[in-house]
Amino acid sequence: MSATTVETSLGLMDVLSKFVIPFLIAALTAYFSTRFALSKFYKEKWWEKRLEAFTEIINIAYRLKMCNEYFMNCEYAKRELGEYRFKPHPKEIEDQLGAEYWIDLQELERIAQLADFTLTTRVKNLLDVYVKARKEMMDDHYKDAIDSLDASEKDLILSEKLLSDLVSEAKRELKIN
């Protein structure tokens, strides 16, 4: 081997060790760092979307529970069975409350159809059970199998259970203590 060949080989090795290898290491590091950061970003975004969906459905369940509680108290007041301190809302506010109640029920049914995609299968099952039980209870009420007070009590129990189950599922799914 000639001296020129040895110098060329050493020069090439010098270029490789000083430029090419560090460049390859930097490129691989950048690739994996970017991939890790994007993965973390997408997981956080998905968590935020789930949090938003759970917050929405829990808010609806809470409003339903509060309306059911109010309407049950109205039933007690009609029969003079409840607290004497209960004062019903004026007619226009009560009508607005009833309209918002039905809107929330429809929204809950809509979310139940999409829950597999936006939430969890367990949430979908909880919503389906609630919708079905409420429908059966309302059918019984319309067929005069139960009176309005019993229907109000059952509706309140169903909405309280739904709210409690949704909060528990949200805590479990979102890993909130």
C-alpha positions as CSV (number, residue, x, y, z in Angstrom):
1,M,0.0,0.0,0.0
2,S,1.3,3.3,-0.9
3,A,1.6,6.4,1.3
4,T,-1.0,8.2,-0.8
5,T,-3.5,5.4,-0.4
6,V,-2.9,5.3,3.4
7,E,-3.3,9.1,3.6
8,T,-6.5,9.0,1.5
9,S,-7.9,6.2,3.7
10,L,-7.0,8.1,6.9
11,G,-8.5,11.3,5.4
12,L,-11.7,9.4,4.5
13,M,-11.8,7.9,8.0
14,D,-11.3,11.3,9.5
15,V,-14.2,12.8,7.4
16,L,-16.4,9.8,8.4
17,S,-15.6,10.1,12.1
18,K,-16.0,13.9,12.2
19,F,-19.0,14.5,9.9
20,V,-20.9,11.5,8.6
21,I,-21.3,9.5,11.8
22,P,-22.3,12.5,14.0
23,F,-24.8,13.5,11.2
24,L,-26.3,10.0,11.2
25,I,-26.6,9.9,15.0
26,A,-28.2,13.4,15.0
27,A,-30.7,12.4,12.2
28,L,-31.7,9.2,14.1
29,T,-32.0,11.1,17.4
30,A,-34.1,13.8,15.7
31,Y,-36.3,11.2,14.0
32,F,-37.0,9.3,17.3
33,S,-37.4,12.4,19.3
34,T,-40.0,13.8,16.9
35,R,-41.8,10.5,16.8
36,F,-42.0,10.4,20.6
37,A,-43.1,14.0,20.8
38,L,-45.9,13.5,18.2
39,S,-47.0,10.3,19.9
40,K,-47.3,12.1,23.3
41,F,-49.0,15.1,21.6
42,Y,-51.7,12.9,20.0
43,K,-52.3,11.0,23.3
44,E,-52.7,14.3,25.1
45,K,-55.1,15.6,22.5
46,W,-57.1,12.4,22.6
47,W,-57.3,12.6,26.4
48,E,-58.5,16.2,26.1
49,K,-61.2,15.2,23.6
50,R,-62.3,12.4,26.0
51,L,-62.3,14.8,28.9
52,E,-64.5,17.2,26.9
53,A,-66.9,14.4,25.9
54,F,-67.1,13.1,29.5
55,T,-67.7,16.6,30.8
56,E,-70.5,17.2,28.3
57,I,-72.3,13.9,29.1
58,I,-71.9,14.4,32.9
59,N,-73.3,17.9,32.7
60,I,-76.3,16.6,30.8
61,A,-76.8,13.8,33.4
62,Y,-76.5,16.3,36.2
63,R,-79.1,18.6,34.6
64,L,-81.4,15.6,34.1
65,K,-81.0,14.6,37.8
66,M,-81.7,18.1,39.0
67,C,-84.8,18.4,36.8
68,N,-86.1,15.0,37.9
69,E,-85.6,16.1,41.5
70,Y,-87.5,19.3,40.9
71,F,-90.4,17.5,39.2
72,M,-90.5,14.9,41.9
73,N,-90.8,17.7,44.5
74,C,-93.6,19.2,42.4
75,E,-95.4,15.9,42.6
76,Y,-94.9,15.8,46.3
77,A,-96.2,19.3,46.6
78,K,-99.3,18.5,44.6
79,R,-100.1,15.7,47.1
80,E,-98.8,17.7,50.0
81,L,-96.4,15.0,50.9
82,G,-93.1,16.9,50.6
83,E,-91.4,19.7,52.5
84,Y,-93.5,22.8,53.1
85,R,-90.5,24.9,52.2
86,F,-90.6,23.8,48.6
87,K,-91.8,26.5,46.3
88,P,-92.4,25.7,42.6
89,H,-90.9,28.0,40.0
90,P,-93.2,30.4,38.1
91,K,-95.1,28.8,35.2
92,E,-92.8,30.3,32.5
93,I,-89.6,29.1,34.2
94,E,-91.1,25.7,34.8
95,D,-92.1,25.5,31.1
96,Q,-88.5,26.5,30.1
97,L,-87.1,23.9,32.5
98,G,-89.3,21.2,30.9
99,A,-88.3,22.2,27.4
100,E,-84.6,22.1,28.3
101,Y,-85.2,18.7,30.0
102,W,-86.5,17.2,26.8
103,I,-83.6,18.7,24.8
104,D,-81.1,17.2,27.3
105,L,-82.9,13.8,26.9
106,Q,-82.6,14.0,23.1
107,E,-78.9,15.0,23.4
108,L,-78.3,12.1,25.7
109,E,-79.8,9.7,23.2
110,R,-77.7,11.2,20.4
111,I,-74.5,10.8,22.5
112,A,-75.5,7.2,23.3
113,Q,-75.4,6.5,19.5
114,L,-71.9,8.0,19.2
115,A,-70.5,6.8,22.6
116,D,-68.5,3.9,21.1
117,F,-66.5,6.4,19.1
118,T,-66.1,9.3,21.4
119,L,-66.2,7.6,24.8
120,T,-66.1,4.0,25.9
121,T,-68.2,0.9,25.3
122,R,-69.0,0.9,29.0
123,V,-70.4,4.5,28.7
124,K,-72.5,3.4,25.7
125,N,-73.8,0.5,27.7
126,L,-74.7,2.8,30.7
127,L,-76.5,5.2,28.4
128,D,-78.3,2.4,26.6
129,V,-79.5,0.9,29.9
130,Y,-80.7,4.3,31.1
131,V,-82.5,5.1,27.8
132,K,-84.2,1.7,27.8
133,A,-85.1,1.8,31.5
134,R,-86.5,5.3,31.2
135,K,-88.5,4.3,28.1
136,E,-90.0,1.3,30.0
137,M,-90.8,3.5,33.0
138,M,-92.5,6.0,30.7
139,D,-94.5,3.3,28.9
140,D,-95.7,2.1,32.3
141,H,-96.7,5.6,33.2
142,Y,-98.6,6.1,29.9
143,K,-100.4,2.8,30.4
144,D,-101.3,3.9,33.9
145,A,-99.4,1.0,35.4
146,I,-97.7,3.5,37.7
147,D,-98.8,7.0,38.8
148,S,-96.9,10.2,38.1
149,L,-95.3,10.3,41.6
150,D,-93.9,6.8,41.2
151,A,-92.7,7.7,37.7
152,S,-91.0,10.8,39.1
153,E,-89.3,8.8,41.8
154,K,-88.1,6.1,39.4
155,D,-86.9,8.8,36.9
156,L,-84.9,10.4,39.7
157,I,-83.4,7.1,40.8
158,L,-82.4,6.3,37.2
159,S,-80.8,9.7,36.7
160,E,-78.9,9.6,40.0
161,K,-77.5,6.1,39.1
162,L,-76.6,7.3,35.6
163,L,-74.8,10.4,37.0
164,S,-72.9,8.3,39.6
165,D,-71.9,5.6,37.0
166,L,-70.7,8.2,34.5
167,V,-68.6,10.0,37.1
168,S,-67.0,6.7,38.1
169,E,-66.3,5.7,34.5
170,A,-64.8,9.1,33.7
171,K,-62.5,8.9,36.7
172,R,-61.5,5.3,35.7
173,E,-61.0,6.1,32.0
174,L,-59.2,9.4,32.5
175,K,-57.2,8.1,35.4
176,I,-58.4,10.8,37.8
177,N,-58.2,10.0,41.5
